[in-house]
Amino acid sequence: MLYPRKGRKETSSIFVFIAPGQILPFHCHPFPTFAYMKSGSIEVEKMDGSKKKFIKGDIISEVANSWHRGKNLSSLKKVEIIVFYIGQKSIQNTIIHSKENHNKCRI
């Protein structure tokens, strides 16, 4: 995982809300990505089947250049995450997995 060397650098942040029981689609981040678990608990699964759990208060160094997805472990409460992307203005921070872009996870 490298900080972008070309183009206009951009650091941004977003709030991510994951509904109770929701499983996000597989996706990747081509840049360094960090997150703060504001509430709830999630399980992050990589495409190879490995999994890791995170709970409220955890700081996450997100999986970069690797397809992964998150699952809200609660059937009653939403998950709130603050995500920080250290990227490049002209390149997406998150790429949703598809057959067509399976090899586009790296910059």
Secondary structure, DSSP 8 states (H G I E B T S, - for coil): -----SS-EEEEEEEEEE-TT-B---EE-SS-EEEEEEESEEEEEETTS-EEEEETT-EEE---SS-EEEEE--SSS-EEEEEEEEEETTS-S-EE--STTTT-S--
